[in-house]
Amino acid sequence: MNALAEYLPEMQTPLFASVLCAIEDPGSDAETVRQAVQLAGPGAAFDLLEASAGATAVLERSAGHDLLVLPAGHLARAILPRSAIPVLVVRPSTGTDDPGSVLIAVDETPEAHAAARTGARLAARDGAHLALIATPEHDELHRRALAEHLATVERISSRRPLVLDEYGSPANAVVVAATNLEASVVVIGSRPGRPADSVSAKVAEHAPCSVLVLRSA
């Protein structure tokens, strides 16, 4: 069987079928809504929620959705460690017509597999440039995980991504790579309930672009 065949049903559906977009200011959060619509793609169902009720209310409302979209800031910082579903933390795009660059951050966890798969689908769909960065560890476990993620990305996107090898702490390595690449979005995995100082939370806080935090499929 063609290796791509296992991904075809997934490729023919929206990246996220049901999206909750929480906005803090209806007058200035048009970019948050725009990126939510662009990310999910045609066929997705959307709900808008004014986030004045606070983080707990947003989390309760997110139940039953596949993606929660938030503008970068204090609300995103409060919600990200607690959300059981994927979260897109939005920062303004460059505003150019270029398809942009997708940076996928991976390690040996199941959540990283979700990030690799979703990031590859996003890049393939939008014709975006594609890069992959692994955690700085170079032991056999991490090398094997990187090879598996690379194979997944190649099967879905039909091209080999640029593989980056940054050094330093994992969070800083991803932020530096996103800056150097001028990435449009970072896609990274994280387990629900991770502390506010987790790698994904630090990336979401400091990356110069939007950050999509995936949970395991």
C-alpha positions in Angstrom: 0.0 0.0 0.0 1.2 3.5 -0.8 2.6 5.0 2.5 0.6 8.2 1.8 -2.7 6.2 1.8 -3.0 6.0 5.6 -3.0 9.8 5.7 -5.4 10.6 2.9 -8.6 10.5 4.9 -7.0 12.9 7.4 -5.7 15.2 4.7 -9.2 15.5 3.3 -10.7 16.8 6.5 -10.2 20.2 8.3 -7.2 20.3 10.6 -9.6 21.1 13.4 -13.3 20.4 13.0 -14.6 22.6 15.9 -12.8 25.7 17.0 -13.4 28.1 19.9 -11.9 31.5 19.5 -11.7 33.5 22.7 -11.2 37.2 22.1 -10.4 39.9 24.7 -11.3 42.9 22.6 -13.6 42.6 19.6 -12.2 45.8 18.2 -8.6 44.6 18.0 -8.7 40.9 17.9 -9.5 40.5 14.2 -6.1 38.9 13.6 -6.9 36.2 16.2 -10.1 35.3 14.4 -8.3 35.4 11.0 -5.6 33.0 12.0 -8.2 30.7 13.7 -10.1 30.5 10.4 -7.0 30.1 8.3 -5.5 27.3 10.5 -8.6 25.2 10.7 -9.5 25.5 7.0 -12.8 25.1 5.1 -15.5 23.0 6.8 -14.6 23.8 10.4 -17.3 25.0 12.9 -16.4 28.2 14.8 -17.6 29.7 18.1 -16.6 33.1 19.3 -16.4 33.9 23.0 -15.5 37.2 24.7 -13.0 36.2 27.4 -14.1 38.8 30.0 -15.4 36.0 32.2 -11.9 34.7 32.7 -9.8 31.6 32.2 -12.1 29.1 34.0 -15.1 30.1 31.9 -13.1 29.8 28.7 -11.8 26.4 29.7 -15.3 25.2 30.5 -16.6 26.5 27.2 -13.8 24.8 25.3 -15.1 21.3 26.1 -16.3 19.6 23.0 -14.1 21.6 20.7 -10.9 20.5 18.9 -9.0 23.7 19.1 -8.9 26.8 21.4 -7.5 30.0 19.9 -6.3 32.9 22.1 -4.4 36.1 21.6 -0.9 36.1 23.2 -1.0 37.6 26.6 -2.1 37.0 30.2 -5.2 34.9 29.2 -3.1 32.5 27.1 -0.6 32.2 29.9 -3.3 31.3 32.4 -5.1 28.8 30.1 -2.3 27.0 28.2 -1.1 24.8 31.1 -4.7 23.8 32.0 -6.2 23.2 28.5 -7.0 19.6 27.6 -7.3 20.4 23.9 -4.8 22.0 21.5 -4.2 25.7 21.8 -3.2 28.3 19.2 -1.5 31.3 20.8 -1.8 34.1 18.2 0.7 36.8 17.4 0.3 39.2 14.4 1.7 37.8 11.1 4.1 39.6 8.8 1.2 40.6 6.5 3.0 39.4 3.4 1.6 37.2 0.6 4.4 34.6 1.2 3.0 31.3 2.4 5.3 31.5 5.4 7.3 28.9 7.3 6.1 26.2 9.6 8.6 25.2 12.3 7.8 21.8 14.0 9.5 21.2 17.4 9.8 17.5 18.3 11.1 15.1 21.0 10.4 11.5 21.9 6.8 12.0 23.3 3.5 11.0 21.7 2.5 14.7 21.7 5.5 15.4 19.4 4.1 12.9 16.9 0.8 14.9 16.8 2.9 18.0 16.2 4.8 16.4 13.4 1.7 15.2 11.7 -0.3 18.4 12.1 2.6 20.7 11.1 3.2 18.7 8.0 -0.4 18.8 7.0 -0.5 22.6 7.6 2.6 23.2 5.5 1.4 20.8 2.7 -2.0 22.5 2.5 -0.7 26.0 2.4 2.5 25.5 0.4 4.5 26.8 3.3 8.2 26.3 3.9 8.8 23.5 6.4 11.5 23.0 9.1 11.9 20.6 11.9 13.9 21.1 15.1 14.6 18.4 17.7 15.5 18.7 21.3 19.3 19.1 21.8 19.8 15.6 23.3 21.6 13.2 20.9 21.2 9.9 22.6 19.7 6.8 20.7 16.2 7.4 21.9 16.1 11.0 20.6 17.8 10.0 17.3 15.3 7.3 16.7 12.4 9.6 17.5 13.7 12.3 15.2 14.0 9.7 12.3 10.4 8.7 12.9 9.1 12.3 12.9 11.1 13.1 9.8 9.6 10.1 8.0 6.1 11.1 9.0 6.6 14.7 7.8 8.1 13.5 4.5 5.2 11.1 3.9 2.5 13.8 4.6 4.2 16.8 2.9 5.9 14.9 0.1 9.1 16.8 0.7 12.1 16.7 3.1 12.0 19.5 5.6 14.9 21.6 6.7 16.3 20.0 9.8 17.7 22.5 12.3 20.2 21.6 15.0 20.1 24.4 17.6 21.8 24.2 21.0 21.0 25.4 24.5 17.9 24.8 26.5 15.0 23.2 24.4 12.7 26.3 24.8 15.5 28.7 23.8 16.6 26.6 20.9 13.0 26.6 19.5 12.6 30.4 20.0 16.0 31.1 18.3 15.1 28.8 15.4 11.7 30.5 14.9 13.4 33.9 14.9 16.1 32.9 12.5 13.7 31.2 10.2 11.2 34.0 10.4 8.6 31.3 11.1 4.9 32.0 10.7 3.9 29.4 13.3 5.7 27.0 15.7 4.0 23.7 16.1 4.9 21.9 19.4 3.5 19.1 21.5 2.7 19.2 25.2 0.9 17.1 27.8 -2.2 18.7 29.5 -1.5 19.9 33.0 2.1 20.8 32.4 3.5 23.6 34.6 3.6 27.2 33.4 7.4 26.9 33.0 7.2 23.9 30.6 9.0 24.0 27.3 5.8 24.6 25.3 4.7 27.4 27.7 8.1 29.1 27.4 8.0 28.9 23.6 4.4 30.2 23.5 5.5 33.1 25.7 8.7 34.1 23.9 8.4 33.0 20.3 8.1 35.9 17.8 5.2 34.2 16.0 2.1 32.3 16.7 2.5 29.0 18.5 0.2 25.9 18.1 0.5 23.6 21.1 -0.7 20.0 20.3 -1.9 17.3 22.6 -1.5 13.6 21.8 -3.9 12.2 19.3 
